[in-house]
Amino acid sequence: MLKSIEIDNFLTIKHAVIEPSDNITAITGESGSGKSLILKAVEAVFLPKTPTGYIGNFSNDASVKLQFLLDENQKKVFEEYGIFDDEVVIQKIIKQTSSKALINHEPVSMRVMAVFKPFLVGIASQGYAYELFDSDRLIEIIDRFIDKNIKDEFLRQYRDYTEIKRAIDETEEALDKINQKRPLVMIEAIDKVKPEKGEYTGLLDKLKKAKELKKSKEIAYRLIDILFDGDNSVVNRLDEAVGLLEKLSNGGFDIKIDGVNTAKEMIEQLKVEIENVLEVSFSFEEIDRLNARLFELEKLQRFFGMELDEVVDERKKLDELVKKQDKLKFKLRELKEELDKKGNLLKNAQKNLSQARKEAAEKIKNEIVKYLGELQLKSSRVEFNFSEKKVDKSGADRVEILFSANFDYDVQPIHKIASGGEKNRFILALKKALSKLNMKSETLFFDEIESGISGRVLEKLLNSLKDFSKTNQIVLITHAQEVEKIADRIYGVEKIVEEGKTVSVVKRLK
């Protein structure tokens, strides 16, 4: 039960305190006075994102504070979030930079605040009534009246299914990353060339030696020419020198020629070694083969963008990648088989959930029709139209309410066919039906529920509200005197100008 509403600096409301009665409270005022701002303020408490435009001109921040005395059902909801108090004060502070939510002065997330709303307040007006006709909202309402085990079984199967689906997605993502590396193509490219560590530098060394050998041979031929070939070769000139020395020696001069002979012998020994150099050779075919192999290895290096020794190491890594790829493929097959099994279980759980929802919707419909009859809509028809959507955590059901105020007209979506007065009566009938079936009370805000209704129909509506207030706390935003008459407590809203600023003043009248 809502004990109090305290509003500060919310649009044109500078400060207001409203203490609703246990039964019916009316908030009255002329059109444009600001009485509907009270509904906006209450709604703002539970919004995940609160517009900064709600901040008034009287200070830097806006604040809305709601105090509730919890019943047993509400206590259970709060206990799930570690709140064990009989009373709670829920507050939203709206700032230009960011807003914050508090429960009993402790910060909570905006998401949690949204969870509490359906268990604390209901708001029905031309601006807020869409909530009651939204498919997701209707599913939440219907699910209150089905066997909890059926919903829990669906959620369990959906959780299992989505976990396997997530594992499949992760496995496929891992496989995609491996496939992008094309390990088998890379292995084939390496195995076609069959590189070996150190091979590239070894080939470069061989080609370098081949170039050096060419120069060495040129030198060797030159040496042979100088030392041995021709009349002026070193050997010939030494032979000539030995002959001349011998003549000198025979002429009575003591000249030793052994050193010259020794030099000749040493030079002749060099001939063998020099000829050995000439015997070493690289054929043009061998050089072409070396160059072709180098080209092949360089092409492989460019393909991988790394040095040849790194390519050889990469081959081992690619082997490991292929093994991992095979394991992932095997895992993926297993997961898909498991997904098929879980998909069948999920389908059955969804089928049971959908059937339970249709049965619950039928009960709700019958109650709505009964209360519509009390509100002078005895010929009206109501249907809950179910269709399928892609399965998510709420199931695969999409639902809309179809309505016709006359038995001989086809039912259509209520927002398309119902007049304002019919829609207001339908909302009241829906709320009464849900309250009866759910066997719990609620704090309900109705914004000009009498709009479009007069005479005997209005009298029936007011009697229905009065009867409804015996089990539910009701706050009526109204400008009709007939509505004021059934209220236990009345607050008036008046717009004035104070110090050059527009102010909506809220006062208790009764």
Wavefront OBJ file of the C-alpha trace (Angstrom):
o trace
v 0.000 0.000 0.000
v 1.248 3.454 -0.932
v 1.585 5.597 2.190
v 2.943 8.797 0.701
v 4.203 10.567 -2.430
v 6.760 13.347 -1.991
v 7.757 15.369 -5.051
v 10.409 18.110 -5.282
v 11.311 20.285 -8.282
v 9.550 18.048 -10.793
v 8.567 20.176 -13.781
v 6.170 22.788 -12.322
v 5.757 21.012 -8.967
v 8.036 22.819 -6.533
v 7.117 20.661 -3.534
v 4.184 18.366 -2.874
v 3.273 15.681 -0.362
v 0.329 13.372 -0.996
v -0.821 10.766 1.512
v -3.355 8.530 -0.257
v -6.167 6.918 1.698
v -6.412 3.155 1.921
v -9.338 3.141 -0.516
v -9.979 5.986 -2.993
v -8.016 9.210 -3.313
v -8.997 11.844 -5.877
v -6.591 14.411 -7.292
v -8.536 17.209 -8.925
v -7.801 20.383 -10.808
v -8.494 22.257 -13.989
v -7.015 21.044 -17.277
v -3.355 22.036 -17.471
v -3.046 22.609 -13.723
v -0.419 19.860 -13.417
v -2.386 17.050 -11.799
v -1.183 14.520 -14.412
v 2.416 15.447 -13.486
v 1.889 13.401 -10.337
v 1.442 10.326 -12.532
v 4.570 11.255 -14.503
v 6.500 11.610 -11.267
v 5.395 8.194 -9.987
v 6.224 6.630 -13.339
v 9.639 8.345 -13.387
v 10.659 6.506 -10.211
v 10.668 3.209 -12.106
v 12.022 4.324 -15.477
v 15.437 2.863 -16.420
v 16.304 6.204 -18.054
v 14.791 9.410 -16.719
v 14.647 12.510 -18.947
v 16.543 15.448 -17.482
v 13.738 17.609 -18.854
v 11.726 16.573 -15.768
v 13.939 18.808 -13.613
v 12.067 21.990 -12.641
v 13.245 25.575 -12.302
v 13.464 25.663 -8.504
v 16.769 23.831 -7.908
v 19.408 21.787 -9.731
v 17.913 18.337 -9.047
v 14.480 16.726 -9.020
v 13.361 14.122 -6.477
v 10.404 11.755 -6.223
v 9.980 9.658 -3.097
v 7.393 6.882 -2.620
v 6.738 5.188 0.735
v 5.087 1.750 0.723
v 3.769 -0.562 3.429
v 4.392 -4.008 1.939
v 1.976 -6.932 1.968
v 3.196 -10.526 2.120
v 3.424 -10.964 -1.664
v 5.412 -7.766 -2.054
v 7.742 -8.709 0.789
v 8.687 -11.930 -1.003
v 9.734 -9.966 -4.084
v 11.905 -7.560 -2.085
v 13.416 -10.389 -0.011
v 14.823 -11.872 -3.239
v 16.947 -8.719 -3.439
v 18.009 -8.797 0.207
v 15.461 -6.240 1.464
v 13.564 -7.519 4.520
v 11.755 -4.395 5.765
v 7.990 -4.099 6.205
v 8.115 -0.573 4.783
v 10.257 0.725 1.949
v 11.023 4.207 0.733
v 11.789 4.237 -2.975
v 13.388 7.398 -4.329
v 14.559 8.641 -7.708
v 16.930 11.629 -7.775
v 17.156 13.179 -11.240
v 20.320 15.159 -12.028
v 21.546 16.916 -15.141
v 24.542 14.588 -15.287
v 22.972 11.302 -14.177
v 20.114 9.969 -12.090
v 20.210 7.555 -9.176
v 17.712 5.265 -7.477
v 17.535 4.510 -3.763
v 15.632 2.022 -1.646
v 15.651 2.857 2.057
v 18.455 5.313 1.292
v 20.655 2.614 -0.296
v 21.591 2.887 -4.007
v 20.113 0.278 -6.366
v 20.299 -0.198 -10.121
v 17.645 1.218 -12.417
v 17.036 -2.288 -13.728
v 16.031 -3.499 -10.268
v 13.627 -0.579 -9.889
v 11.835 -1.641 -13.075
v 11.409 -5.143 -11.615
v 9.545 -3.813 -8.570
v 7.030 -1.661 -10.435
v 4.453 -4.365 -11.408
v 4.286 -5.485 -7.776
v 3.773 -1.990 -6.353
v 1.756 0.217 -8.700
v -0.338 0.079 -11.826
v -0.923 3.143 -13.976
v -3.822 3.386 -16.444
v -4.403 6.475 -18.554
v -4.575 7.638 -22.125
v -0.803 8.058 -21.905
v 0.082 4.883 -19.992
v -2.666 2.414 -20.938
v -0.560 1.043 -23.801
v 1.385 -0.913 -21.194
v -1.646 -3.104 -20.639
v -1.954 -3.912 -24.348
v 1.705 -4.492 -25.144
v 2.396 -8.138 -25.998
v 5.299 -8.538 -23.553
v 3.255 -6.935 -20.761
v 0.277 -9.175 -21.488
v 2.498 -12.264 -21.422
v 3.837 -11.204 -18.007
v 0.281 -10.801 -16.755
v -0.925 -14.139 -18.152
v 2.093 -15.945 -16.686
v 0.945 -14.996 -13.189
v -1.949 -17.405 -13.617
v -0.205 -20.482 -14.964
v 1.492 -23.342 -13.116
v 4.923 -22.071 -12.051
v 6.431 -25.505 -12.807
v 5.449 -25.182 -16.475
v 7.185 -21.803 -16.784
v 10.227 -23.035 -14.830
v 10.524 -26.103 -17.091
v 10.441 -23.897 -20.182
v 13.071 -21.571 -18.711
v 15.279 -24.529 -17.858
v 15.011 -25.963 -21.357
v 15.530 -22.528 -22.903
v 18.612 -21.994 -20.737
v 20.024 -25.410 -21.721
v 19.261 -24.758 -25.391
v 20.823 -21.305 -25.403
v 23.919 -22.545 -23.561
v 24.482 -25.194 -26.245
v 23.695 -22.637 -28.951
v 26.244 -20.287 -27.403
v 28.804 -23.131 -27.295
v 28.109 -23.800 -30.987
v 28.580 -20.124 -31.818
v 31.854 -20.031 -29.898
v 33.061 -23.236 -31.590
v 32.103 -21.956 -35.030
v 33.863 -18.686 -34.286
v 37.008 -20.573 -33.255
v 36.764 -22.657 -36.440
v 36.310 -19.543 -38.548
v 39.479 -18.072 -37.094
v 41.377 -21.263 -37.966
v 39.785 -21.456 -41.434
v 40.850 -17.879 -42.126
v 44.435 -19.026 -41.607
v 43.899 -21.803 -44.233
v 46.216 -24.286 -42.497
v 45.826 -27.063 -45.088
v 46.592 -24.656 -47.934
v 49.597 -23.371 -46.010
v 50.828 -26.892 -45.298
v 50.426 -27.842 -48.975
v 52.421 -24.763 -50.014
v 55.242 -25.678 -47.610
v 55.253 -29.400 -48.408
v 55.394 -28.638 -52.126
v 58.702 -26.828 -51.601
v 59.979 -28.991 -48.697
v 62.284 -26.345 -47.233
v 64.923 -27.178 -44.651
v 66.351 -25.007 -41.927
v 69.493 -23.206 -43.044
v 68.889 -24.154 -46.695
v 68.430 -20.618 -47.966
v 71.661 -19.278 -46.457
v 73.468 -22.447 -47.619
v 72.389 -21.845 -51.212
v 73.501 -18.235 -51.018
v 76.906 -19.425 -49.793
v 77.200 -21.866 -52.709
v 76.375 -19.197 -55.272
v 78.844 -16.879 -53.605
v 81.525 -19.562 -53.866
v 80.644 -20.108 -57.530
v 81.242 -16.426 -58.231
v 84.483 -16.489 -56.232
v 85.619 -19.661 -58.084
v 85.308 -17.881 -61.404
v 87.697 -15.186 -60.182
v 90.004 -17.832 -58.682
v 90.210 -19.646 -62.018
v 91.059 -16.441 -63.796
v 93.853 -15.944 -61.278
v 94.976 -19.588 -61.652
v 95.161 -19.303 -65.475
v 97.104 -16.103 -65.116
v 99.524 -17.775 -62.679
v 100.070 -20.746 -65.014
v 100.706 -18.348 -67.835
v 103.178 -16.396 -65.734
v 104.884 -19.361 -64.088
v 104.882 -22.112 -66.722
v 103.662 -21.139 -70.180
v 105.555 -19.211 -72.826
v 109.152 -18.393 -73.397
v 109.118 -15.773 -70.716
v 107.529 -17.942 -68.029
v 109.148 -17.976 -64.614
v 110.147 -21.645 -65.018
v 111.789 -20.996 -68.400
v 113.615 -17.954 -67.100
v 114.778 -19.979 -64.055
v 116.053 -22.701 -66.413
v 117.884 -20.007 -68.330
v 119.245 -18.547 -65.077
v 120.476 -22.015 -63.947
v 122.320 -22.489 -67.283
v 124.023 -19.126 -66.979
v 124.962 -19.800 -63.344
v 126.501 -23.129 -64.312
v 128.657 -21.359 -66.946
v 129.853 -18.926 -64.330
v 130.634 -21.807 -61.999
v 132.567 -23.642 -64.791
v 134.527 -20.417 -65.415
v 136.153 -20.788 -62.018
v 133.666 -18.828 -59.945
v 132.337 -20.447 -56.782
v 128.596 -19.897 -57.232
v 125.985 -22.064 -55.551
v 122.950 -22.739 -57.693
v 121.064 -25.036 -55.297
v 118.784 -22.244 -54.121
v 117.647 -21.510 -57.684
v 116.932 -25.215 -58.291
v 114.994 -25.355 -55.076
v 112.923 -22.336 -56.095
v 112.214 -23.991 -59.440
v 111.089 -27.206 -57.728
v 108.796 -25.262 -55.367
v 107.256 -23.378 -58.259
v 106.720 -26.646 -60.146
v 104.997 -28.062 -57.055
v 102.641 -25.054 -57.102
v 101.499 -26.109 -60.546
v 99.711 -29.121 -59.082
v 97.900 -27.009 -56.538
v 96.972 -24.370 -59.090
v 95.700 -27.062 -61.465
v 93.578 -28.404 -58.610
v 91.864 -25.022 -58.498
v 91.123 -25.315 -62.188
v 89.656 -28.761 -61.728
v 87.042 -27.472 -59.261
v 84.029 -26.316 -61.217
v 80.326 -25.338 -61.074
v 78.446 -26.202 -64.208
v 75.942 -23.793 -65.684
v 73.275 -26.410 -64.943
v 74.264 -26.486 -61.282
v 74.176 -22.706 -61.030
v 70.774 -22.625 -62.755
v 69.536 -25.268 -60.318
v 70.764 -23.234 -57.354
v 69.123 -20.071 -58.703
v 65.843 -21.903 -59.387
v 65.820 -23.313 -55.865
v 66.556 -19.888 -54.408
v 63.679 -18.400 -56.405
v 61.374 -21.134 -55.105
v 62.416 -20.501 -51.496
v 62.127 -16.729 -51.886
v 58.641 -17.122 -53.316
v 57.690 -19.216 -50.275
v 59.123 -16.575 -47.934
v 57.114 -13.843 -49.666
v 53.968 -15.962 -49.482
v 54.296 -16.361 -45.712
v 55.894 -12.985 -45.075
v 58.647 -14.498 -42.947
v 62.152 -15.918 -43.100
v 62.615 -19.488 -44.358
v 63.591 -20.904 -40.953
v 60.404 -19.325 -39.547
v 58.410 -20.997 -42.332
v 59.851 -24.375 -41.297
v 58.798 -23.673 -37.685
v 55.394 -22.503 -38.929
v 54.843 -25.935 -40.473
v 54.817 -27.487 -36.985
v 52.377 -24.866 -35.747
v 50.109 -25.537 -38.709
v 50.068 -29.226 -37.847
v 48.859 -28.355 -34.351
v 46.269 -26.008 -35.837
v 44.923 -28.765 -38.094
v 44.652 -31.101 -35.101
v 42.749 -28.401 -33.215
v 40.550 -27.861 -36.265
v 39.669 -31.559 -36.390
v 38.797 -31.564 -32.682
v 36.596 -28.513 -33.083
v 34.796 -30.095 -36.037
v 34.130 -33.192 -33.984
v 32.948 -31.076 -31.058
v 30.690 -29.078 -33.376
v 29.032 -32.240 -34.689
v 28.389 -33.407 -31.128
v 26.998 -30.028 -30.093
v 24.658 -29.879 -33.082
v 23.360 -33.346 -32.295
v 22.794 -32.241 -28.696
v 21.135 -29.049 -29.919
v 18.649 -31.071 -31.957
v 17.721 -33.065 -28.863
v 17.449 -29.938 -26.701
v 15.479 -28.243 -29.470
v 12.830 -30.960 -29.293
v 12.669 -30.670 -25.502
v 12.390 -26.895 -25.788
v 9.671 -27.212 -28.402
v 7.652 -29.472 -26.096
v 8.197 -27.148 -23.129
v 7.119 -24.168 -25.253
v 4.065 -26.081 -26.452
v 3.052 -26.799 -22.841
v 3.710 -23.189 -21.859
v 1.667 -21.865 -24.773
v -1.218 -24.173 -23.944
v -1.154 -23.109 -20.291
v -1.131 -19.454 -21.348
v -4.132 -19.945 -23.619
v -6.049 -21.621 -20.810
v -5.135 -18.815 -18.392
v -6.045 -16.185 -21.011
v -9.451 -17.830 -21.396
v -10.088 -17.479 -17.646
v -8.981 -13.838 -17.722
v -11.206 -13.191 -20.741
v -14.262 -14.650 -19.012
v -13.693 -12.421 -15.977
v -13.159 -9.338 -18.185
v -16.408 -10.029 -20.051
v -18.252 -10.387 -16.744
v -16.989 -7.033 -15.456
v -17.627 -5.361 -18.824
v -21.223 -6.466 -18.463
v -21.411 -4.642 -15.125
v -20.071 -1.554 -16.902
v -22.853 -1.465 -19.484
v -20.904 -3.353 -22.166
v -22.952 -6.560 -22.048
v -22.729 -7.172 -25.788
v -18.971 -6.794 -25.932
v -16.665 -9.547 -27.099
v -13.068 -10.123 -26.017
v -10.435 -12.439 -27.463
v -6.777 -13.060 -26.669
v -5.153 -13.614 -30.066
v -1.998 -15.738 -29.890
v 0.618 -15.893 -32.646
v 4.170 -17.211 -32.859
v 7.425 -15.292 -32.719
v 11.060 -16.304 -32.603
v 11.586 -18.041 -29.295
v 13.299 -16.038 -26.549
v 13.350 -16.194 -22.760
v 9.672 -15.196 -22.646
v 8.693 -18.023 -24.983
v 7.465 -18.058 -28.564
v 4.059 -16.490 -27.918
v 2.939 -13.092 -29.097
v -0.464 -11.996 -27.822
v -2.819 -9.112 -28.373
v -6.259 -8.299 -27.005
v -9.051 -8.125 -29.567
v -12.250 -6.327 -28.665
v -15.641 -5.406 -30.004
v -18.239 -3.428 -28.090
v -20.998 -5.058 -30.176
v -21.694 -8.761 -30.652
v -22.342 -8.363 -34.407
v -18.969 -6.703 -35.162
v -15.702 -8.566 -35.610
v -13.150 -8.228 -32.841
v -10.139 -6.037 -33.624
v -7.095 -4.760 -31.685
v -8.524 -2.679 -28.861
v -6.446 0.416 -29.603
v -7.923 0.517 -33.121
v -11.601 0.008 -32.398
v -12.451 1.085 -28.843
v -13.558 4.620 -28.010
v -11.949 6.455 -25.094
v -14.839 5.563 -22.780
v -14.855 1.925 -23.880
v -11.103 1.679 -23.433
v -11.317 3.109 -19.896
v -14.035 0.659 -18.959
v -12.047 -2.184 -20.471
v -8.981 -1.198 -18.435
v -11.035 -1.204 -15.228
v -12.573 -4.576 -16.131
v -9.111 -5.997 -16.887
v -7.707 -4.713 -13.600
v -10.638 -6.146 -11.641
v -10.350 -9.479 -13.416
v -6.617 -9.714 -12.689
v -7.128 -8.712 -9.065
v -9.783 -11.359 -8.542
v -7.825 -14.136 -10.238
v -4.539 -13.181 -8.625
v -6.061 -12.751 -5.165
v -3.816 -9.806 -4.313
v -4.210 -6.069 -3.838
v -2.524 -3.301 -5.816
v -2.109 0.466 -5.811
v -3.762 1.690 -8.999
v -3.627 5.111 -10.625
v -6.410 6.013 -13.078
v -6.051 9.189 -15.142
v -9.494 10.618 -16.017
v -11.073 7.183 -16.198
v -14.442 8.934 -16.489
v -13.391 10.524 -19.805
v -15.994 9.887 -22.512
v -18.498 8.429 -20.008
v -21.634 10.026 -18.565
v -25.052 9.311 -17.182
v -25.943 5.799 -16.128
v -22.709 4.348 -17.523
v -20.678 6.733 -15.347
v -22.746 5.729 -12.331
v -21.986 2.064 -13.013
v -18.286 2.897 -13.418
v -18.143 4.751 -10.107
v -19.934 1.937 -8.287
v -17.474 -0.527 -9.801
v -14.552 1.628 -8.630
v -15.982 1.892 -5.153
v -16.409 -1.873 -4.990
v -12.871 -2.346 -6.352
v -11.436 -0.054 -3.671
v -12.448 -2.535 -0.968
v -9.468 -4.706 -1.994
v -7.259 -2.264 -3.903
v -5.913 1.201 -3.186
v -7.056 3.599 -5.922
v -5.808 7.053 -6.883
v -7.979 8.921 -9.389
v -6.770 11.878 -11.450
v -10.032 13.628 -12.319
v -11.860 16.847 -12.937
v -15.364 15.360 -12.540
v -17.346 16.182 -9.418
v -19.116 12.810 -9.647
v -15.761 11.062 -9.196
v -14.846 13.299 -6.271
v -17.974 12.136 -4.423
v -16.731 8.557 -4.086
v -13.271 9.600 -2.825
v -12.250 9.208 0.824
v -9.547 11.827 0.407
v -9.202 14.667 -2.111
v -6.195 16.712 -3.186
v -6.484 19.767 -5.379
v -3.889 20.993 -7.881
v -3.770 24.651 -8.841
v -1.356 26.446 -11.140
v -0.056 29.817 -9.933
v 2.800 32.200 -10.642
v 5.256 32.643 -7.800
v 8.252 34.994 -8.080
v 7.971 34.914 -11.845
v 7.843 31.091 -12.041
v 4.916 28.788 -12.849
v 4.123 26.545 -9.888
v 1.647 23.665 -9.576
v 0.481 23.736 -5.959
v -0.954 20.551 -4.412
v -3.274 20.944 -1.376
v -5.386 18.517 0.582
v -9.055 19.461 0.281
v -10.810 16.605 2.073
l 1 2 3 4 5 6 7 8 9 10 11 12 13 14 15 16 17 18 19 20 21 22 23 24 25 26 27 28 29 30 31 32 33 34 35 36 37 38 39 40 41 42 43 44 45 46 47 48 49 50 51 52 53 54 55 56 57 58 59 60 61 62 63 64 65 66 67 68 69 70 71 72 73 74 75 76 77 78 79 80 81 82 83 84 85 86 87 88 89 90 91 92 93 94 95 96 97 98 99 100 101 102 103 104 105 106 107 108 109 110 111 112 113 114 115 116 117 118 119 120 121 122 123 124 125 126 127 128 129 130 131 132 133 134 135 136 137 138 139 140 141 142 143 144 145 146 147 148 149 150 151 152 153 154 155 156 157 158 159 160 161 162 163 164 165 166 167 168 169 170 171 172 173 174 175 176 177 178 179 180 181 182 183 184 185 186 187 188 189 190 191 192 193 194 195 196 197 198 199 200 201 202 203 204 205 206 207 208 209 210 211 212 213 214 215 216 217 218 219 220 221 222 223 224 225 226 227 228 229 230 231 232 233 234 235 236 237 238 239 240 241 242 243 244 245 246 247 248 249 250 251 252 253 254 255 256 257 258 259 260 261 262 263 264 265 266 267 268 269 270 271 272 273 274 275 276 277 278 279 280 281 282 283 284 285 286 287 288 289 290 291 292 293 294 295 296 297 298 299 300 301 302 303 304 305 306 307 308 309 310 311 312 313 314 315 316 317 318 319 320 321 322 323 324 325 326 327 328 329 330 331 332 333 334 335 336 337 338 339 340 341 342 343 344 345 346 347 348 349 350 351 352 353 354 355 356 357 358 359 360 361 362 363 364 365 366 367 368 369 370 371 372 373 374 375 376 377 378 379 380 381 382 383 384 385 386 387 388 389 390 391 392 393 394 395 396 397 398 399 400 401 402 403 404 405 406 407 408 409 410 411 412 413 414 415 416 417 418 419 420 421 422 423 424 425 426 427 428 429 430 431 432 433 434 435 436 437 438 439 440 441 442 443 444 445 446 447 448 449 450 451 452 453 454 455 456 457 458 459 460 461 462 463 464 465 466 467 468 469 470 471 472 473 474 475 476 477 478 479 480 481 482 483 484 485 486 487 488 489 490 491 492 493 494 495 496 497 498 499 500 501 502 503 504 505 506 507 508 509 510
